[in-house]
Amino acid sequence: MTWQAALVTLFPGMFPGPLGFSLAGDALARGTWSLATTDLREHGIGRHRKVDGAPAGGGAGLVMRPDVVASALAAAAPPDDPRPRLLMSPRGAPLTQARVRDLAAGPGIVILCGRFEGVDERAVAGCGLEEVSVGDYVLSGGEIAALALLDACIRLLPGVMGAEASGVEESFEGGLLEYPHYTQPRLWEGRDTPDVLLSGNHAAVARWRREQALRLTRERRPDLPGAAPPEPGPGKPRARRRACEGDRD
């Protein structure tokens, strides 16, 4: 079954963009996934196809009108469409690999690419939009964020990556960053490939990779779940906490 992506945007010419190349492009040509774009401007109001208005209460910038957004989303996907409706927004829930896997396992997604100061809150609520963020920074619009989200999903679709393990042994799987990689030549500019990787001992290689992934995660992303020390097992009492000032035995 084809995984279907629908985009609502003021700039449909930005798609498929980089998704028309490499793995995603090959998968698009094979029909593994499909892409449909809806031009938000075609649903604009009046002779000039207006899609925005001044923010209520004053302030800088413009806000995307709820009637225009609702009309464009209805054209992109009927009300009974089972695909989740996403709004790329810096105030949304951070996109995680787990959420990407959920989306890739479904029938596809509908994405609204915001512009200007944002989208009228009534459209967010009324159209059932799930706000998603790709990072703690602000882009000029949701199109680039949508490309990132789509690429993350498409590479996980069956048959897109050559090796099934490629989608499992990588960063954020299991709550860890990925271990370091090496290839030929063995010695490069005085830097050697670790002996264990050339030992042929698969158990030792797996152990080394796990240790390195844990080390990198604790150094760079201690917030990830894999960085936390394991909970004591059954029958193993927790270490007695150190006495604090004011404690008594």
C-alpha positions as CSV (number, residue, x, y, z in Angstrom):
1,M,0.0,0.0,0.0
2,T,1.3,3.5,-0.9
3,W,2.1,5.8,2.0
4,Q,0.4,9.0,1.1
5,A,1.7,12.5,2.0
6,A,-0.5,15.6,1.5
7,L,1.0,19.1,1.9
8,V,-0.9,22.4,2.3
9,T,1.4,25.2,1.6
10,L,1.8,28.7,0.0
11,F,4.8,27.3,-2.0
12,P,3.9,24.0,-3.6
13,G,6.9,24.4,-5.9
14,M,9.2,23.6,-3.0
15,F,8.0,19.9,-3.1
16,P,9.3,17.3,-3.6
17,G,12.5,19.3,-3.6
18,P,15.3,17.1,-2.1
19,L,12.8,14.3,-1.6
20,G,12.9,13.8,-5.4
21,F,16.5,12.4,-5.1
22,S,18.3,9.4,-3.6
23,L,16.3,6.9,-1.5
24,A,13.2,9.0,-1.2
25,G,13.2,9.9,-4.9
26,D,13.6,6.3,-6.0
27,A,10.8,5.3,-3.6
28,L,8.6,8.0,-5.0
29,A,9.2,6.8,-8.6
30,R,8.4,3.2,-7.5
31,G,5.1,4.3,-5.9
32,T,6.2,3.4,-2.4
33,W,4.9,6.8,-1.3
34,S,3.0,9.6,-3.0
35,L,2.9,13.3,-2.6
36,A,0.0,15.7,-3.2
37,T,0.2,19.5,-2.7
38,T,-2.6,22.0,-2.1
39,D,-1.9,25.6,-2.8
40,L,-3.2,27.6,0.1
41,R,-3.4,30.7,-2.1
42,E,-6.1,29.1,-4.3
43,H,-8.3,29.1,-1.2
44,G,-7.6,32.8,-0.4
45,I,-10.3,35.4,0.0
46,G,-11.3,38.0,-2.7
47,R,-9.7,39.1,-5.9
48,H,-6.2,39.1,-4.3
49,R,-6.6,35.6,-2.7
50,K,-5.9,37.0,0.7
51,V,-4.8,34.2,3.2
52,D,-3.8,36.3,6.2
53,G,-4.9,39.1,8.5
54,A,-3.6,41.5,11.2
55,P,-3.3,39.8,14.6
56,A,-6.2,40.5,16.9
57,G,-5.1,42.7,19.8
58,G,-2.4,44.3,17.7
59,G,1.3,43.4,17.2
60,A,3.7,42.8,14.4
61,G,3.2,40.4,11.5
62,L,0.2,38.6,10.1
63,V,-1.8,35.5,11.0
64,M,-3.1,32.8,8.7
65,R,-6.9,33.0,8.4
66,P,-8.9,30.1,9.9
67,D,-11.4,30.0,7.0
68,V,-8.7,29.8,4.4
69,V,-6.8,27.1,6.3
70,A,-9.9,25.0,6.9
71,S,-10.9,25.3,3.2
72,A,-7.4,24.2,2.0
73,L,-7.3,21.3,4.5
74,A,-10.7,20.1,3.4
75,A,-9.5,20.0,-0.2
76,A,-6.3,18.1,0.8
77,A,-8.1,15.5,2.9
78,P,-11.8,14.9,3.6
79,P,-13.1,14.9,7.2
80,D,-13.1,11.0,7.4
81,D,-9.4,10.8,6.2
82,P,-7.6,8.6,8.8
83,R,-4.2,10.3,8.3
84,P,-3.0,12.5,11.2
85,R,-3.1,16.3,10.5
86,L,0.1,18.0,11.5
87,L,1.1,21.6,11.8
88,M,4.8,22.4,11.7
89,S,5.3,24.8,14.5
90,P,8.1,25.8,16.9
91,R,5.7,25.6,19.8
92,G,4.8,22.0,19.0
93,A,5.8,18.7,20.6
94,P,9.4,17.8,19.7
95,L,9.6,15.3,16.9
96,T,11.1,12.0,18.1
97,Q,12.2,8.8,16.4
98,A,9.4,7.0,18.1
99,R,6.8,9.4,16.7
100,V,8.4,9.1,13.3
101,R,8.1,5.3,13.5
102,D,4.4,5.6,14.4
103,L,3.8,7.9,11.4
104,A,5.7,5.7,9.0
105,A,3.6,2.7,10.1
106,G,0.3,4.5,9.3
107,P,-1.4,5.3,6.0
108,G,0.4,8.7,5.6
109,I,0.2,12.2,6.9
110,V,-1.4,15.6,6.1
111,I,0.9,18.6,6.8
112,L,0.0,22.2,7.0
113,C,3.0,24.4,6.5
114,G,2.6,27.6,8.5
115,R,3.8,31.0,7.5
116,F,3.9,34.6,8.9
117,E,3.4,34.8,12.7
118,G,1.4,31.6,12.8
119,V,-2.0,30.1,12.3
120,D,-5.3,31.3,13.9
121,E,-5.8,29.3,17.0
122,R,-9.4,28.5,16.0
123,A,-8.1,26.6,12.9
124,V,-5.6,24.6,15.0
125,A,-8.4,23.4,17.3
126,G,-11.2,23.2,14.7
127,C,-9.2,21.2,12.2
128,G,-7.7,18.9,14.8
129,L,-4.1,19.9,14.0
130,E,-1.3,18.3,16.0
131,E,1.6,20.8,16.3
132,V,5.0,19.3,15.7
133,S,8.4,20.9,16.2
134,V,11.7,19.9,14.6
135,G,13.8,21.9,17.0
136,D,14.1,24.9,19.3
137,Y,14.6,27.5,16.6
138,V,12.4,29.4,14.2
139,L,12.2,29.0,10.4
140,S,10.7,31.3,7.8
141,G,7.9,28.7,7.2
142,G,6.9,25.1,7.8
143,E,8.1,23.8,4.4
144,I,11.7,23.0,5.4
145,A,10.5,21.4,8.6
146,A,7.9,19.3,6.6
147,L,10.7,18.1,4.3
148,A,12.7,16.9,7.3
149,L,9.7,15.1,8.8
150,L,8.8,13.5,5.5
151,D,12.4,12.3,4.9
152,A,12.5,10.8,8.4
153,C,9.3,8.8,7.7
154,I,10.0,7.8,4.1
155,R,13.3,6.2,4.9
156,L,11.6,3.8,7.3
157,L,9.0,2.6,4.7
158,P,9.4,-1.1,3.7
159,G,11.9,-1.5,0.9
160,V,13.3,2.1,1.0
161,M,16.6,1.3,2.7
162,G,18.7,-1.5,1.4
163,A,19.4,-3.2,4.7
164,E,16.6,-3.5,7.3
165,A,19.1,-3.1,10.1
166,S,19.9,0.4,8.8
167,G,16.8,1.7,10.4
168,V,17.4,0.0,13.7
169,E,21.0,0.5,14.5
170,E,21.1,4.3,14.5
171,S,20.8,7.3,16.7
172,F,17.8,7.5,19.0
173,E,16.9,3.8,18.7
174,G,16.8,2.4,22.2
175,G,17.3,5.9,23.6
176,L,20.9,6.2,22.6
177,L,23.0,8.1,20.1
178,E,24.7,5.9,17.5
179,Y,28.2,4.4,18.0
180,P,31.2,5.7,15.9
181,H,31.8,4.3,12.4
182,Y,35.0,3.4,10.6
183,T,36.0,2.1,7.2
184,Q,39.1,1.9,5.0
185,P,41.9,2.8,5.1
186,R,42.7,1.3,8.5
187,L,45.3,4.1,9.3
188,W,44.5,7.6,8.2
189,E,46.6,10.7,9.1
190,G,47.9,8.9,12.2
191,R,44.4,7.8,13.4
192,D,43.8,4.1,13.6
193,T,40.7,2.0,13.4
194,P,40.0,0.3,16.8
195,D,41.4,-3.3,16.8
196,V,38.1,-4.7,18.1
197,L,36.3,-3.8,14.9
198,L,38.8,-5.9,12.9
199,S,38.9,-8.8,15.3
200,G,36.1,-10.9,13.8
201,N,34.6,-11.3,17.3
202,H,31.0,-10.3,16.8
203,A,30.2,-10.4,20.5
204,A,33.1,-8.1,21.3
205,V,32.2,-5.7,18.4
206,A,28.6,-5.5,19.7
207,R,29.8,-4.9,23.3
208,W,32.2,-2.1,22.1
209,R,29.5,-0.5,20.0
210,R,27.1,-0.5,23.0
211,E,29.7,1.0,25.3
212,Q,30.6,3.7,22.8
213,A,26.9,4.6,22.2
214,L,26.4,4.9,25.9
215,R,29.5,7.0,26.4
216,L,28.5,9.4,23.6
217,T,24.9,9.7,24.8
218,R,26.0,10.5,28.4
219,E,28.5,13.1,27.1
220,R,26.3,14.8,24.5
221,R,22.7,14.0,25.3
222,P,22.3,13.1,29.0
223,D,18.6,13.9,28.6
224,L,17.9,10.8,26.5
225,P,16.4,7.8,28.3
226,G,19.3,5.5,27.4
227,A,21.8,7.7,29.3
228,A,20.1,6.9,32.7
229,P,21.8,4.3,34.9
230,P,19.8,1.0,35.1
231,E,17.4,0.6,38.0
232,P,18.5,-1.9,40.7
233,G,17.2,-5.4,39.9
234,P,15.1,-7.5,42.3
235,G,16.9,-8.3,45.5
236,K,19.5,-5.5,45.0
237,P,18.8,-2.8,47.5
238,R,19.4,0.8,46.4
239,A,22.6,2.4,47.7
240,R,22.0,4.2,51.0
241,R,21.9,7.9,50.4
242,R,24.5,10.0,51.9
243,A,23.6,11.8,55.1
244,C,22.7,15.4,54.5
245,E,23.2,18.2,56.9
246,G,20.6,17.9,59.6
247,D,20.0,14.2,59.1
248,R,20.3,12.0,62.2
249,D,21.1,8.3,62.4
